[in-house]
């Protein structure tokens, strides 16, 4: 007789696996890097990846894991969600619940950039006021500058004035994402490098200290970064 199909794994079962790897010692180290620890278990990244690996593209499980509100469960959710099944409201809901830079950046790097809605959402989020939503918008641009090989220089040139306009936002996690986006656009090719350097030079003489910090940090990297034509 045929064997019955195994029951689908649940978010509660994944959470049990995660709790078995919890490390209070790692939580102390995470806090030193400004990662929120009140919802965290202190699990190393390689262990999170190991738990996620068998469940890739299990979108329903990803949604359930996100709703547990545990940091590591949300990181697993990011790794196993199916980008093709993401809807605009789902992406907006996750964005609105971000409260730690590491989960924010993981959303951009491992999931949202792969969605057909990636560029549209990056623009919308970059204009929003909440700190981590705005960070997500610029983190998306930084990540897409590396991974989206289909876009022309014009797309990235259009983002440079937006980056310049956002460079006076003094909030730590926003300014670092704006800086990140500027640097990654500049490292895409020689033409964009020159355009990014021009933006950074203008910002380097700005009265605003945040703008100058973003500019000088970007210039240090872009001036020593060589791109083969």
C-alpha positions in Angstrom: 0.0 0.0 0.0 1.2 3.5 -0.7 2.6 5.4 2.2 0.6 8.4 3.3 2.1 11.7 2.4 4.0 13.3 5.2 2.3 16.2 6.9 3.6 19.6 5.9 5.9 21.1 8.5 4.5 24.0 10.5 5.9 27.3 11.8 5.6 25.9 15.3 7.9 23.0 14.4 10.4 25.4 12.8 10.3 27.5 15.9 11.1 24.5 18.0 14.1 23.8 15.9 15.2 27.4 16.2 14.7 27.5 20.0 17.0 24.4 20.3 19.8 26.5 18.8 19.2 29.6 21.0 22.3 31.2 22.5 22.2 34.0 25.1 25.9 34.6 24.6 25.3 35.4 20.9 22.6 37.8 21.9 25.2 39.9 23.7 27.3 40.1 20.6 24.4 41.0 18.4 23.5 43.9 20.7 27.0 45.4 20.2 26.2 45.6 16.5 22.9 47.5 17.1 20.7 44.5 16.3 17.5 44.3 18.3 17.6 41.4 20.7 14.3 41.5 22.5 12.7 39.3 19.8 15.9 37.3 19.0 17.2 33.9 20.0 20.9 34.5 19.2 21.2 31.9 16.5 24.2 32.1 14.1 23.5 32.8 10.5 24.8 29.5 9.2 22.4 27.7 11.5 19.5 29.8 10.3 20.5 29.0 6.7 20.7 25.3 7.5 17.1 25.2 9.0 15.8 27.2 6.0 17.4 25.1 3.3 14.9 22.2 3.0 11.9 24.6 2.8 12.8 26.9 -0.1 9.8 28.4 -2.0 7.4 27.3 0.8 5.6 30.6 0.7 2.8 29.6 3.0 5.2 28.5 5.7 7.2 31.8 5.2 4.1 33.9 5.9 3.4 31.9 9.1 7.0 32.2 10.3 7.0 35.9 9.7 3.9 36.2 11.9 5.7 34.6 14.9 7.6 37.9 15.3 10.8 36.1 16.3 13.9 37.5 14.5 15.3 34.2 13.4 11.9 32.9 12.3 11.6 36.0 10.1 15.1 35.4 8.7 14.0 31.9 7.8 10.8 33.3 6.2 12.9 35.7 4.1 15.0 32.8 2.8 12.2 30.4 2.0 9.5 32.8 0.6 8.8 32.7 -3.1 9.5 36.1 -4.7 7.1 35.3 -7.5 4.2 34.9 -5.0 4.9 38.1 -3.1 2.1 40.6 -3.4 2.4 44.4 -2.9 0.4 44.3 0.3 2.5 41.5 1.7 5.7 43.4 1.0 4.3 46.6 2.5 3.1 44.8 5.6 6.6 43.2 6.2 8.2 46.6 5.5 6.0 48.3 8.0 7.0 45.8 10.7 10.7 46.1 10.4 12.5 47.4 13.5 16.1 46.1 13.1 18.6 46.8 10.4 19.7 43.2 9.9 16.2 41.9 9.1 15.6 45.0 6.9 18.7 44.4 4.8 18.0 40.6 4.6 14.6 41.4 3.1 16.3 43.6 0.5 19.2 41.2 -0.3 17.6 37.8 -0.2 14.0 38.4 -1.2 12.4 41.7 -2.2 15.0 42.5 -4.9 13.9 39.3 -6.7 10.3 40.4 -6.9 8.8 41.9 -10.1 7.7 44.7 -7.8 11.2 45.5 -6.6 11.9 48.8 -8.3 8.4 50.1 -7.7 8.6 49.3 -4.0 12.1 50.8 -3.7 10.8 54.1 -5.0 7.7 54.1 -2.7 9.6 53.1 0.4 12.4 55.6 -0.2 9.8 58.4 0.2 8.3 57.1 3.3 9.1 58.7 6.7 9.5 55.7 9.1 13.2 54.9 9.6 13.3 51.3 8.6 10.9 51.6 5.7 13.0 54.4 4.3 16.2 52.4 4.9 14.6 49.5 3.0 14.0 51.7 0.0 17.6 52.7 -0.3 18.9 49.2 0.7 16.9 47.9 -2.3 18.6 50.3 -4.6 22.0 49.3 -3.3 21.2 45.6 -3.7 19.7 46.1 -7.2 22.7 48.0 -8.3 24.7 44.8 -7.7 22.3 42.2 -8.9 20.0 43.6 -11.5 22.1 43.4 -14.7 19.2 44.3 -17.0 18.7 47.9 -16.1 20.3 50.7 -18.1 22.5 53.5 -16.6 19.5 55.8 -16.9 17.7 54.0 -14.2 20.5 54.6 -11.8 21.2 58.1 -12.9 17.5 58.9 -12.1 18.2 57.6 -8.5 21.1 59.9 -7.9 19.0 63.1 -7.3 16.8 61.1 -4.9 19.9 59.9 -3.0 21.2 63.5 -2.9 17.8 64.8 -1.6 17.8 62.1 1.1 21.3 62.7 2.2 20.3 65.1 5.0 18.2 62.6 6.9 20.3 62.3 10.1 18.8 59.0 11.3 21.6 56.5 11.6 20.0 53.6 9.7 18.7 55.9 6.9 22.0 57.7 6.3 23.9 54.5 6.1 21.5 53.1 3.5 21.7 56.3 1.5 25.5 56.0 1.6 25.3 52.4 0.6 23.1 53.1 -2.4 25.4 55.9 -3.6 28.5 53.6 -3.3 26.9 50.7 -5.0 25.6 52.8 -8.0 29.1 54.2 -8.3 30.7 50.8 -8.4 28.4 49.5 -11.2 30.5 50.9 -14.1 32.9 53.8 -15.0 30.1 56.1 -16.1 28.1 55.7 -13.0 31.2 55.9 -10.9 31.8 59.4 -12.3 28.2 60.4 -11.7 28.2 59.2 -8.1 31.5 61.0 -7.4 30.0 64.2 -8.7 27.1 63.8 -6.3 29.4 63.0 -3.5 31.6 66.1 -4.2 28.6 68.4 -4.1 27.4 66.8 -0.8 30.9 67.1 0.7 30.6 70.9 0.8 27.0 70.9 2.1 26.2 72.7 5.4 24.5 69.5 6.7 26.9 67.2 8.7 25.0 64.1 7.6 25.3 65.0 3.9 29.1 65.5 4.4 29.5 62.2 6.2 27.7 60.4 3.4 29.8 62.2 0.8 33.2 61.7 2.4 32.6 58.0 3.2 31.5 57.4 -0.4 34.4 59.3 -1.9 36.9 57.3 0.1 35.6 54.1 -1.4 34.8 55.3 -4.9 38.2 57.1 -5.4 40.0 53.9 -4.7 37.7 51.6 -6.5 38.8 50.8 -10.0 36.3 49.6 -12.6 37.5 48.1 -15.9 35.9 49.9 -18.8 
